[in-house]
Amino acid sequence: MTSRAKKRSVKRPRAAFSDPAVEAAFSAYPKILRAKLLALRRLILDTAATTEGVGELEETLKWGQPSYLTAQTKSGSTVRIGETGTNQYAMYVHCQTDLVGTFRELYPKQLSYGGNRSVIFDADDEIPEPELRHCVALALTYRLNKRKSSRR
């Protein structure tokens, strides 16, 4: 068996879509961006499942883009993903949070930013997974962490 075949055999199955409109939104993206956005979706869902206090995410469309809400626990800010332009895609967070500022402080060179609301990726590049997982976890626990810090 070749190393390529081995890689394919250990891939995790793609998480099923609970909302047909979200699945349709992914299907509408160009092939290269669709693959990248599906990988980003998997990273968001995996991070939510392993981050204490987040609970199950609600996957829906906001502004026509796949969005992930902590509706069950209300622990975090909505995370939205989508195409930003030719060969680019992004992860968005609410612009009235300090999340992107925090991401910038933590990862000034590892990630690219769009103002105070997004992390931007080039489809030709690999994403820095550990750093992005940390940013996703911070977004999904944003309100929870704000509540904890206001009690001090």
Phi, psi and omega in degrees: 000134180283163179296329178295317179295322178297317180300316180297322185287342181257003178297141176284146177292148179290137178296138180292150176273134177269345182237116181299330178294324178291317178299319178296322178297317177295320180297334182281343180287150173303150188309311183296318179289324178302314180298316180294317180292324176294322176294320178294321175302313180299318179298317179296313181295318178295317180296318178299318182293336183251006181254120182301134175092352184279314183076189181287139178271150170261126178257123184211183174253134171231126183054033178076008182242146176303132184225148185234117185245144175268058186297325182292312185255343184056035184279342188214186177271151175297138174247128182236146179229150178178177179284139179248341182170192181301118174065021177227153176215168186213161167247125182252146170231167182300131186288346180266009172263170175261020185298310182295325175299319177295315178302317181298319179295318183285321188226066185294329184251339185281335183233156175251146189236151175243093181061224181252020184228354184210159169248126186252141181233145173266133184298339180278348184258152171281144178278145176283092191301312181300318180294317181292322176301319179297315179298318178298315179299319178297319179293317184286348177242015186304308181291321178300315179291325177295319179297316180297316183288333179283343178280345184284000000 
